[in-house]
Amino acid sequence: MSKQIRIADATLCRENTSFSFKEKLEIARQLERLNVDVIEIPEIANVRADILFARTASSFVKSAVLSVAAGSDAKSIENAAAALSAAARPRIRIEVPVSTVGMEYIAHRKPQKMLEWIAEAVKLALSKVPDVEFCAVDATRAEPEFLAEAVRAAVEAGAVAVSLCDSAAEILPDAFAEFVDTVVRDVKVPVGVRCENRNGLACACAILAARRGVTVVKTCVDGAIVPLDTFAGILRECGDRYGFSTALRLTELQRTVKQIRRISEIANDPATAVHAENEQLILSETDSLSAVVAAVTRLGYDLSEEDQKKVYEEFLRTAAKKTVGARELDAIVAGTALQVPSTYQLVNYVVNSGNVISSSAQITLTRDGKQLSGVSIGDGPIAASFSAIEQIVGHRYELDDFQIQSVTEGREALGSALVRLRCDGRVYAGNGISTDIIGASIRAYLSAVNKIIYEEEQS
């Protein structure tokens, strides 16, 4: 009988790569289709954006466990729980350093205090979700006695899985297997490993650890740990001989990895992103109404026949001067489709921001002649502004896309903002122009909100 090795993919946790909202969603979709067992998300940093991403991913990640890191403090656990509120299979990963150096300089805790925190953190996480994993960071440099105590404290507190992280990559595969064996023998819950690949030995460490009882391996596409495609190839080629199997859809592996690599290349090079987007969707004035409508549908819009005609007329005017890509088509839809009466109108806004204060926004709108105000704090002035509008409207919408670009040149240049909101499966776009980019963003968000409200009232 073969032993299934579960794959916990950490591509979304890659350091030194800044994925956009849409890129993260696409990577999560690809991993779900590939049938990885766990999709790992890093600790919540940008509360608004990261929680929104996790909740959006929860709408289609159903078979894989959705795992969010936490453990630095109680707030990180609260944020992780909020992010996982809609997940079908939620998990919180309590990630803490267990080496002497890590505890002292990263966690600022003494060994006894760390043991107490591990138990407290696991219990707090379990009060939010039923699945909690304890990750011993820098485990191979920890004192063996302390590592055993840390794992025991986590399991006794209720952790349903344990992972050992070789953060230093200073141990050879056979020694790593021996190290893992000492933990696996004493633990009654599944044990996983996360091996750094700086010396090219991560796959060897992981597969030898699997032979000693490890059942979960953390992988990544082109990251610093076990490469997903290489490790999956080992399971495919050597699985029968050594009794290993995997739930991965191996026939789709190379296609999926190539797709994720392409997304990563775009994320690392904004110029490539624009080129790739335009390469995927390029229209000219010779394209028919049906072709333009199909392109608009690909972008996520569902337009009425009247709006389709308006968009096509504006498209022809634009296409007479230049080729039209996804960004141009987005702007055309935002500026011409579903033009509705303004339920909410902007009166004024005051935004405070700086490198030593939290960004805040106070926005005043009118509806039916009455002034309504909202005040909010956010991670940046634009996030605070959007949150203040949501406070007034009384509803939080899913932010599908947000773009800023210059319309004119010079010190007094006009800035254009495009906001795409998703509501009940439909996408609504708003466009705003101002010499103040924050003002343009507020107007764009408000435009999209007005379109949603108008549609709701009409239906």
C-alpha positions as CSV (number, residue, x, y, z in Angstrom):
1,M,0.0,0.0,0.0
2,S,1.5,3.4,-1.0
3,K,1.9,6.3,1.3
4,Q,0.5,9.5,0.0
5,I,2.8,12.6,0.3
6,R,0.7,15.7,0.8
7,I,1.9,18.9,-1.0
8,A,1.6,22.2,0.8
9,D,2.5,24.8,-1.8
10,A,4.0,28.1,-0.6
11,T,4.4,29.9,-3.9
12,L,2.2,32.8,-2.7
13,C,4.6,33.2,0.3
14,R,7.7,33.8,-2.0
15,E,9.9,36.6,-0.8
16,N,11.1,39.4,-3.1
17,T,8.1,39.0,-5.4
18,S,5.2,41.4,-5.3
19,F,2.2,39.7,-6.9
20,S,-0.8,41.9,-7.8
21,F,-4.3,41.0,-6.5
22,K,-5.2,39.4,-9.8
23,E,-1.9,37.5,-10.1
24,K,-2.4,36.0,-6.6
25,L,-5.9,34.9,-7.5
26,E,-4.7,33.3,-10.7
27,I,-1.9,31.4,-8.9
28,A,-4.4,30.1,-6.3
29,R,-6.7,29.0,-9.1
30,Q,-3.8,27.1,-10.8
31,L,-2.8,25.4,-7.6
32,E,-6.4,24.4,-6.8
33,R,-6.7,22.9,-10.3
34,L,-3.4,21.0,-9.9
35,N,-5.0,19.5,-6.7
36,V,-2.3,20.5,-4.2
37,D,-3.4,19.6,-0.7
38,V,-2.6,22.9,0.9
39,I,-2.3,26.5,-0.5
40,E,-0.3,28.6,1.9
41,I,-0.7,32.4,2.3
42,P,1.8,34.6,4.2
43,E,0.9,36.4,7.4
44,I,-1.5,39.3,6.9
45,A,0.4,42.5,6.3
46,N,-2.0,44.7,4.5
47,V,-5.1,44.1,6.5
48,R,-7.6,45.3,3.9
49,A,-6.0,43.9,0.7
50,D,-4.7,40.6,2.2
51,I,-8.0,39.7,3.9
52,L,-9.9,40.6,0.8
53,F,-7.6,38.3,-1.3
54,A,-8.1,35.4,1.1
55,R,-11.9,35.8,1.1
56,T,-12.0,36.0,-2.7
57,A,-9.8,33.0,-3.0
58,S,-12.1,31.1,-0.7
59,S,-14.9,31.4,-3.3
60,F,-13.1,28.9,-5.5
61,V,-10.5,27.1,-3.3
62,K,-12.7,24.2,-2.1
63,S,-10.7,21.0,-2.2
64,A,-7.4,22.4,-0.9
65,V,-6.8,23.6,2.6
66,L,-6.4,27.4,2.7
67,S,-3.6,28.1,5.2
68,V,-2.7,31.6,6.6
69,A,0.4,32.2,8.6
70,A,0.3,33.8,12.1
71,G,2.1,33.7,15.4
72,S,4.0,36.9,15.8
73,D,1.3,38.2,18.2
74,A,-2.4,37.8,19.0
75,K,-3.5,40.3,16.4
76,S,-1.9,38.2,13.6
77,I,-4.1,35.3,14.7
78,E,-7.2,37.5,14.7
79,N,-6.3,38.7,11.2
80,A,-5.7,35.2,9.9
81,A,-9.1,34.1,11.3
82,A,-10.8,37.1,9.6
83,A,-9.2,36.2,6.3
84,L,-10.3,32.6,6.5
85,S,-13.9,33.4,7.5
86,A,-15.3,32.2,4.2
87,A,-12.9,29.3,3.6
88,A,-14.2,25.8,3.0
89,R,-11.1,24.3,4.7
90,P,-9.4,26.9,6.8
91,R,-6.1,26.5,8.6
92,I,-4.0,28.8,10.7
93,R,-0.2,28.2,10.7
94,I,1.5,29.3,13.9
95,E,5.0,30.0,12.7
96,V,7.6,30.8,15.4
97,P,11.4,30.6,15.6
98,V,12.7,27.9,17.9
99,S,16.5,28.4,17.6
100,T,18.2,30.4,20.3
101,V,19.1,33.2,17.9
102,G,15.7,33.4,16.3
103,M,13.8,33.5,19.7
104,E,16.1,36.3,20.9
105,Y,16.4,38.5,17.9
106,I,13.3,37.9,15.9
107,A,10.6,37.0,18.5
108,H,12.2,38.8,21.4
109,R,11.3,36.0,23.8
110,K,13.2,33.8,26.2
111,P,12.8,30.0,25.8
112,Q,10.2,29.6,28.6
113,K,8.2,32.5,27.4
114,M,8.3,31.0,23.9
115,L,6.9,27.7,25.2
116,E,4.1,29.6,26.9
117,W,3.3,31.6,23.8
118,I,3.2,28.5,21.5
119,A,0.6,26.9,23.7
120,E,-1.4,30.2,24.0
121,A,-1.2,30.9,20.3
122,V,-2.3,27.4,19.3
123,K,-5.3,27.6,21.7
124,L,-6.3,31.1,20.4
125,A,-6.1,29.9,16.8
126,L,-8.2,26.8,17.7
127,S,-10.9,29.0,19.1
128,K,-11.1,30.5,15.6
129,V,-10.7,27.5,13.3
130,P,-10.6,23.7,13.8
131,D,-7.3,23.2,12.0
132,V,-4.1,24.6,13.4
133,E,-0.6,23.8,12.3
134,F,2.6,24.5,14.3
135,C,5.6,25.4,12.2
136,A,9.0,25.3,14.0
137,V,11.1,27.8,12.1
138,D,14.8,27.3,12.0
139,A,14.3,23.9,13.7
140,T,17.6,22.4,12.6
141,R,19.5,25.0,14.6
142,A,17.3,24.6,17.8
143,E,18.5,22.9,20.9
144,P,17.1,19.3,20.6
145,E,15.5,19.3,24.1
146,F,13.8,22.7,23.5
147,L,12.5,21.6,20.0
148,A,11.0,18.5,21.6
149,E,9.3,20.7,24.3
150,A,8.0,23.2,21.7
151,V,6.5,20.4,19.6
152,R,5.0,18.8,22.7
153,A,3.5,22.1,23.9
154,A,1.9,22.7,20.5
155,V,0.4,19.2,20.2
156,E,-0.9,19.2,23.8
157,A,-2.5,22.6,23.1
158,G,-4.4,21.1,20.1
159,A,-2.2,21.5,17.0
160,V,-3.3,18.9,14.4
161,A,-0.1,19.1,12.4
162,V,3.6,20.0,12.9
163,S,6.2,21.2,10.4
164,L,9.9,21.3,10.8
165,C,11.7,24.1,8.9
166,D,15.3,23.8,7.8
167,S,15.8,27.5,7.4
168,A,19.6,27.4,7.4
169,A,20.2,24.7,4.7
170,E,23.3,23.7,6.6
171,I,22.5,20.0,7.1
172,L,23.0,17.2,4.6
173,P,20.1,14.9,3.5
174,D,21.0,11.9,5.5
175,A,21.6,14.0,8.7
176,F,18.3,15.8,8.1
177,A,16.5,12.4,7.8
178,E,18.0,11.4,11.2
179,F,16.9,14.7,12.7
180,V,13.3,14.3,11.4
181,D,13.1,10.8,12.7
182,T,13.7,11.9,16.3
183,V,10.6,14.1,16.1
184,V,8.3,11.8,14.1
185,R,8.8,8.9,16.6
186,D,7.4,11.0,19.5
187,V,4.6,12.8,17.7
188,K,1.1,11.4,17.0
189,V,0.1,14.1,14.5
190,P,1.2,14.4,10.8
191,V,4.7,15.9,10.4
192,G,5.8,18.0,7.5
193,V,9.0,19.6,6.3
194,R,10.0,22.9,4.7
195,C,13.6,22.7,3.3
196,E,15.5,25.6,2.0
197,N,17.2,24.9,-1.4
198,R,20.2,27.2,-1.3
199,N,22.5,24.3,-1.8
200,G,20.3,22.4,-4.2
201,L,19.7,19.6,-1.6
202,A,16.1,20.4,-0.6
203,C,14.4,17.7,-2.7
204,A,16.9,15.1,-1.4
205,C,16.2,16.2,2.2
206,A,12.5,16.1,1.7
207,I,12.3,12.6,0.1
208,L,14.6,11.1,2.7
209,A,12.5,12.7,5.4
210,A,9.4,11.1,3.7
211,R,11.1,7.7,4.1
212,R,11.4,8.4,7.8
213,G,7.7,9.1,8.3
214,V,7.1,12.7,7.1
215,T,3.8,13.0,5.3
216,V,3.7,16.6,4.1
217,V,6.3,18.5,2.0
218,K,6.2,22.3,1.5
219,T,7.0,23.3,-2.1
220,C,7.2,26.4,-4.2
221,V,7.4,27.3,-7.9
222,D,10.8,29.0,-8.5
223,G,11.2,30.0,-4.8
224,A,13.7,29.3,-2.1
225,I,12.4,25.9,-0.9
226,V,11.6,22.5,-2.5
227,P,10.7,23.1,-6.2
228,L,7.2,21.8,-6.9
229,D,7.9,20.4,-10.3
230,T,11.2,18.7,-9.4
231,F,9.7,17.0,-6.3
232,A,6.6,16.0,-8.1
233,G,8.8,14.4,-10.7
234,I,10.6,12.4,-8.0
235,L,7.3,11.1,-6.8
236,R,6.2,10.2,-10.3
237,E,9.4,8.4,-11.3
238,C,10.3,6.8,-7.9
239,G,6.9,6.4,-6.3
240,D,6.2,2.9,-7.3
241,R,9.5,1.6,-6.1
242,Y,9.4,3.3,-2.7
243,G,5.7,3.2,-2.0
244,F,5.0,6.9,-2.4
245,S,2.0,8.5,-4.1
246,T,0.5,12.0,-4.6
247,A,-2.9,13.5,-5.3
248,L,-1.3,16.0,-7.7
249,R,-2.7,15.9,-11.3
250,L,0.7,15.1,-12.7
251,T,-0.5,15.3,-16.3
252,E,-1.2,19.0,-15.8
253,L,1.9,19.7,-13.8
254,Q,4.2,21.2,-16.5
255,R,1.4,23.4,-17.9
256,T,0.5,24.7,-14.5
257,V,4.1,25.4,-13.5
258,K,4.7,27.2,-16.8
259,Q,1.6,29.4,-16.2
260,I,2.7,30.3,-12.7
261,R,6.2,31.1,-13.9
262,R,4.8,33.4,-16.5
263,I,2.8,35.2,-13.9
264,S,5.9,35.5,-11.8
265,E,7.9,37.0,-14.7
266,I,5.1,39.6,-15.1
267,A,5.1,40.4,-11.4
268,N,8.9,41.0,-11.4
269,D,8.7,43.2,-14.5
270,P,5.9,45.7,-14.8
271,A,6.8,46.4,-18.4
272,T,6.4,42.8,-19.2
273,A,3.0,42.8,-17.5
274,V,1.7,45.5,-19.8
275,H,3.1,43.8,-22.8
276,A,1.7,40.4,-21.8
277,E,-1.7,41.9,-21.1
278,N,-1.8,43.7,-24.5
279,E,-0.4,40.6,-26.2
280,Q,-3.4,38.6,-24.9
281,L,-6.0,41.2,-25.9
282,I,-5.3,43.4,-28.9
283,L,-8.1,44.9,-31.0
284,S,-8.1,47.2,-34.0
285,E,-10.8,49.2,-35.8
286,T,-11.4,46.2,-38.1
287,D,-12.8,44.1,-35.3
288,S,-16.6,43.6,-35.2
289,L,-19.1,44.4,-32.4
290,S,-19.2,40.7,-31.5
291,A,-15.4,40.5,-31.1
292,V,-15.3,43.6,-28.9
293,V,-18.2,42.3,-26.8
294,A,-16.3,39.0,-26.4
295,A,-13.2,40.9,-25.2
296,V,-15.3,42.9,-22.8
297,T,-16.7,39.6,-21.4
298,R,-13.2,38.2,-21.0
299,L,-12.4,41.2,-18.8
300,G,-15.4,40.3,-16.5
301,Y,-18.1,42.7,-17.6
302,D,-21.7,41.7,-18.3
303,L,-23.2,44.6,-20.4
304,S,-26.7,45.2,-21.7
305,E,-27.2,45.5,-25.5
306,E,-27.4,49.3,-25.1
307,D,-24.1,49.5,-23.3
308,Q,-22.5,47.1,-25.7
309,K,-23.3,49.6,-28.5
310,K,-22.0,52.6,-26.5
311,V,-18.8,50.8,-25.8
312,Y,-18.4,49.7,-29.4
313,E,-18.9,53.3,-30.7
314,E,-16.2,54.6,-28.3
315,F,-14.0,51.7,-29.2
316,L,-14.1,52.6,-32.9
317,R,-13.2,56.2,-32.0
318,T,-10.2,55.1,-30.0
319,A,-9.2,52.3,-32.4
320,A,-9.0,54.8,-35.3
321,K,-6.0,56.4,-33.5
322,K,-4.3,53.4,-31.8
323,T,-4.6,49.7,-31.1
324,V,-6.7,48.8,-28.1
325,G,-5.5,46.5,-25.4
326,A,-7.0,45.4,-22.1
327,R,-6.2,48.6,-20.2
328,E,-7.7,50.8,-23.0
329,L,-10.8,48.6,-23.1
330,D,-11.2,48.8,-19.3
331,A,-11.1,52.6,-19.5
332,I,-13.7,52.6,-22.4
333,V,-16.1,50.5,-20.4
334,A,-15.6,52.6,-17.3
335,G,-16.2,55.8,-19.1
336,T,-19.1,54.9,-21.3
337,A,-21.0,51.8,-20.0
338,L,-23.8,52.0,-17.5
339,Q,-23.7,55.8,-17.0
340,V,-26.2,56.3,-14.2
341,P,-27.5,59.1,-12.0
342,S,-25.2,59.7,-9.0
343,T,-26.9,58.3,-5.9
344,Y,-23.9,59.5,-3.9
345,Q,-22.0,62.7,-4.8
346,L,-18.7,63.8,-3.4
347,V,-18.7,67.0,-1.3
348,N,-15.2,67.0,0.2
349,Y,-12.5,64.9,1.5
350,V,-9.6,65.3,4.0
351,V,-6.8,62.7,3.8
352,N,-3.8,62.6,6.2
353,S,-0.8,60.4,5.5
354,G,2.9,60.2,6.4
355,N,5.7,57.8,7.4
356,V,5.2,58.3,11.1
357,I,1.3,58.2,11.3
358,S,-1.4,55.8,10.1
359,S,-3.2,57.1,7.0
360,S,-6.7,58.4,7.7
361,A,-9.5,59.8,5.5
362,Q,-12.6,61.8,6.2
363,I,-15.1,61.9,3.3
364,T,-18.4,63.7,3.0
365,L,-21.0,62.6,0.4
366,T,-24.5,63.6,-0.3
367,R,-27.5,61.4,-0.9
368,D,-31.0,62.8,-1.4
369,G,-29.8,66.2,-0.3
370,K,-28.4,64.9,3.0
371,Q,-24.7,65.0,3.9
372,L,-23.2,61.8,5.2
373,S,-19.6,61.5,6.5
374,G,-17.3,58.6,7.1
375,V,-13.9,58.5,8.8
376,S,-11.5,55.6,8.5
377,I,-7.9,54.5,9.0
378,G,-6.2,52.3,6.4
379,D,-2.9,51.0,5.0
380,G,-2.2,54.1,2.9
381,P,-4.4,57.1,1.9
382,I,-6.3,55.4,-0.9
383,A,-7.2,52.3,1.2
384,A,-8.4,54.7,4.0
385,S,-10.5,56.6,1.5
386,F,-12.1,53.5,0.1
387,S,-12.9,52.3,3.6
388,A,-14.5,55.6,4.5
389,I,-16.8,55.4,1.5
390,E,-17.7,51.8,2.4
391,Q,-18.6,53.1,5.9
392,I,-21.0,55.7,4.5
393,V,-22.6,53.3,2.0
394,G,-22.8,50.5,4.6
395,H,-21.4,47.8,2.3
396,R,-17.9,46.4,1.5
397,Y,-17.4,45.5,-2.1
398,E,-14.8,43.1,-3.6
399,L,-12.0,45.1,-5.2
400,D,-11.3,43.3,-8.5
401,D,-8.8,45.8,-9.9
402,F,-7.3,49.2,-9.3
403,Q,-5.1,51.1,-11.8
404,I,-3.6,54.6,-11.7
405,Q,-2.0,56.3,-14.7
406,S,-1.0,59.8,-15.9
407,V,-3.3,61.4,-18.5
408,T,-1.2,64.5,-19.2
409,E,2.4,65.5,-18.5
410,G,4.0,68.1,-16.3
411,R,3.8,69.2,-12.7
412,E,0.0,69.8,-13.0
413,A,-0.6,66.6,-14.8
414,L,-4.0,64.9,-14.7
415,G,-4.1,61.5,-13.1
416,S,-6.7,58.9,-14.1
417,A,-7.8,56.1,-11.7
418,L,-9.8,53.0,-12.7
419,V,-11.6,50.9,-10.1
420,R,-13.3,47.6,-10.8
421,L,-15.7,46.3,-8.1
422,R,-17.3,42.9,-8.1
423,C,-20.8,42.4,-6.8
424,D,-23.0,39.3,-7.1
425,G,-20.7,37.9,-9.7
426,R,-20.7,41.0,-11.9
427,V,-18.0,43.6,-12.5
428,Y,-18.6,47.3,-12.3
429,A,-16.0,49.8,-13.4
430,G,-15.6,53.5,-12.4
431,N,-13.2,56.1,-13.7
432,G,-12.0,59.3,-12.1
433,I,-9.7,62.1,-13.3
434,S,-8.1,64.8,-11.1
435,T,-4.8,66.6,-10.6
436,D,-4.9,64.9,-7.2
437,I,-4.5,61.1,-7.7
438,I,-6.2,60.4,-4.4
439,G,-9.2,62.5,-5.6
440,A,-9.2,60.6,-8.8
441,S,-9.3,57.3,-6.9
442,I,-12.1,58.5,-4.7
443,R,-14.2,59.6,-7.7
444,A,-13.5,56.3,-9.5
445,Y,-14.5,54.2,-6.5
446,L,-17.7,56.3,-6.1
447,S,-18.5,56.0,-9.8
448,A,-18.4,52.2,-9.5
449,V,-20.5,52.2,-6.3
450,N,-23.1,54.4,-7.9
451,K,-23.5,51.9,-10.8
452,I,-23.9,49.0,-8.4
453,I,-26.6,50.8,-6.4
454,Y,-28.4,51.9,-9.5
455,E,-28.6,48.3,-10.8
456,E,-29.8,47.1,-7.4
457,E,-32.5,49.7,-7.3
458,Q,-33.7,48.9,-10.8
459,S,-33.9,45.2,-10.1
